[in-house]
Amino acid sequence: MQYVIDRFEGRYAVCEDEQGNMLHIERVRIPIGAKEGDVIFVSDTGVEIDLEVTKKRKANIEALAKELWKDEE
């Protein structure tokens, strides 16, 4: 299952799935170096950061923000 790390709260990473449902995952299960906004894949074997999807998501967000601010000028 795929999630986005929304934030860290104490011992947990608060993650959101594609339907907007929130899941708390113990921070020790999250790969070292993971940060807010990273896309992670959770399976029976563990948790992995999906670097390719994270990069695409970040680029899409930046493009949307740029377009939004373009309209403000």
SEVOKOL-134751 format. One line per field, with one value per residue: residue in one letter; y, x, z of N, C-alpha, C in turn; residue number from 0. Coordinates in steps of 0.05 Angstrom, whole numbers, plus 32768, in hexadecimal, padded with zeros to 4 digits. Atoms other than C-alpha are relative to their C-alpha. Layout:
aa a,...
n_north Y,...
n_east X,...
n_up Z,...
ca_north Y,...
ca_east X,...
ca_up Z,...
c_north Y,...
c_east X,...
c_up Z,...
i NUM,...
//
This chain:
aa m,q,y,v,i,d,r,f,e,g,r,y,a,v,c,e,d,e,q,g,n,m,l,h,i,e,r,v,r,i,p,i,g,a,k,e,g,d,v,i,f,v,s,d,t,g,v,e,i,d,l,e,v,t,k,k,r,k,a,n,i,e,a,l,a,k,e,l,w,k,d,e,e
n_north 7FE8,7FE8,7FEA,7FE8,7FF7,7FE6,7FF3,8012,7FF9,8012,801A,8009,7FF1,7FFE,8004,7FFE,8010,7FF2,7FF9,7FED,800D,7FFD,8018,7FFB,8015,7FFB,7FF3,8013,8010,7FEE,7FFF,7FE9,7FEB,7FFA,7FE6,7FF9,7FFD,8018,8015,8019,8018,8012,801B,8013,8002,7FE8,7FE5,7FF5,7FE6,8001,7FE7,7FF7,7FF4,7FE8,7FEB,7FF7,7FF2,7FE5,7FF0,7FF8,7FEB,7FE7,7FF5,7FF5,7FE7,7FEB,7FF8,7FF0,7FE6,7FF2,7FF3,7FEA,7FE9
n_east 8011,7FF1,8007,7FEF,7FFB,800B,7FF0,7FF6,800B,7FF3,7FF6,800F,8003,801C,7FFF,801B,8003,800B,801C,8000,7FFF,7FE7,7FF5,7FE8,7FEC,7FEA,7FEA,7FEA,8005,7FFD,7FE4,7FF1,7FFF,801A,8009,801C,8004,7FF6,8013,7FF5,800F,8001,8007,7FFB,7FE3,7FF6,8008,7FEC,8006,8002,7FF2,800A,801B,7FFC,7FF6,8016,8014,7FF5,8000,801C,8008,7FF2,800D,801A,7FFB,7FF7,8017,8011,7FF4,8000,801A,8001,7FF0
n_up 8000,8003,7FEE,7FFF,7FE4,7FFB,7FEA,7FEB,7FE6,7FEC,800A,8018,8019,8007,801D,800D,8018,8017,7FFA,7FEA,7FE6,7FF2,7FF3,7FF0,8002,7FEE,800D,8004,8018,8016,8007,7FF7,8014,800A,7FF6,8007,801C,800E,8006,7FF7,8007,7FE8,8007,7FEA,7FFB,7FF4,800B,8011,800C,801D,8008,801B,7FFC,7FEF,8011,8012,7FEF,7FFA,8018,8005,7FEC,8007,8018,7FF8,7FF1,8013,800F,7FEE,7FFB,801A,8002,7FEC,8009
ca_north 8000,8046,8080,80C7,80DB,8115,8123,8104,8103,80E7,809D,809C,80B2,80C9,80B1,80BD,808C,809E,80A1,80D1,809E,80A8,8072,8076,804E,8046,8072,8038,8015,8052,8053,8081,80C3,80C1,8105,8127,8123,80E2,80AC,8069,8023,7FF6,7FAB,7F6C,7F6F,7FB7,8001,8020,8067,806B,809F,80A2,80AF,80E0,8108,8109,811E,8157,816F,816F,8197,81C9,81D1,81DC,8210,8234,8236,8250,8288,8299,82AB,82D9,8306
ca_east 8000,8018,8019,8034,8056,802D,8054,8079,8059,8086,8092,8065,8063,801D,8011,7FD7,7FBF,7FA1,7F5A,7F6F,7F70,7FA5,7FD3,8005,8044,8079,80B4,80E5,80C3,80CD,810F,8145,8145,80FB,80DA,8096,807B,809F,8076,8080,806B,8055,8055,805A,80A6,80AD,80AA,80D0,80D5,80BE,80F0,80D4,808C,80A4,80CB,808F,8060,808E,8095,8049,803F,8075,8054,8010,802C,8050,8010,7FE9,801B,801E,7FD4,7FE1,8012
ca_up 8000,7FF0,8022,8027,8068,8081,80C1,80FB,8140,8177,8168,812B,80E3,80D1,808A,8059,8025,7FE1,7FFF,8036,806D,80A2,80BD,80F6,80E9,811E,810C,8115,80DA,80AD,8085,80A0,807A,806B,8070,806C,8026,8014,7FF3,8015,8002,803C,8032,805C,8055,806D,8059,801F,8005,7FBC,7FA4,7F5C,7F72,7FA7,7F72,7F42,7F7B,7F8F,7F47,7F3F,7F7F,7F6A,7F25,7F45,7F75,7F3C,7F14,7F50,7F5E,7F13,7F16,7F52,7F2C
c_north 8019,8016,8018,8006,801C,800F,7FEA,800B,7FEC,7FE7,7FF8,8013,7FFE,8000,8000,7FEE,8010,8008,8014,7FF4,8002,7FE7,8009,7FE8,8007,800A,7FED,7FEF,8011,8001,801A,8014,8007,801B,8006,8004,7FE8,7FEC,7FE6,7FE9,7FED,7FE5,7FEE,7FFE,801A,801A,800A,801B,7FFB,801A,800B,800D,8019,8017,800A,8010,801C,8012,8009,8016,801A,800D,800D,801A,8016,800B,8012,801C,8010,8010,8018,8019,8013
c_east 8012,7FF5,8013,8004,7FF6,8010,800A,7FF5,800C,800B,7FF4,8003,7FE3,7FFF,7FE3,8000,7FF2,7FE3,7FFE,7FFF,801C,8009,8018,8013,8017,8018,8017,7FFC,8005,801E,800E,8002,7FE5,7FF7,7FE3,7FFE,800A,7FEA,800E,7FEE,8002,7FF7,8005,801E,800C,7FF6,8018,7FF7,7FFF,800A,7FF4,7FE5,8002,8009,7FE9,7FEB,800A,8000,7FE4,7FF7,800E,7FF3,7FE5,8004,800A,7FE9,7FED,800C,8002,7FE6,7FFE,800F,7FF2
c_up 8000,8013,7FFB,801D,8003,8015,8013,801B,8014,7FF3,7FE6,7FE8,7FF9,7FE2,7FF5,7FE7,7FEA,8004,8016,801B,800D,800E,8010,7FFE,8013,7FF1,7FFB,7FE8,7FE7,7FF9,800A,7FE8,7FF4,800C,7FF8,7FE2,7FF0,7FFC,8009,7FF7,8018,7FF6,8018,8007,800B,7FF2,7FF0,7FF6,7FE1,7FF5,7FE6,8003,8011,7FEF,7FED,8010,8006,7FE8,7FF9,8013,7FF9,7FE7,8007,800F,7FEE,7FF0,8011,8004,7FE6,7FFD,8013,7FF7,7FEF
i 0,1,2,3,4,5,6,7,8,9,10,11,12,13,14,15,16,17,18,19,20,21,22,23,24,25,26,27,28,29,30,31,32,33,34,35,36,37,38,39,40,41,42,43,44,45,46,47,48,49,50,51,52,53,54,55,56,57,58,59,60,61,62,63,64,65,66,67,68,69,70,71,72
//
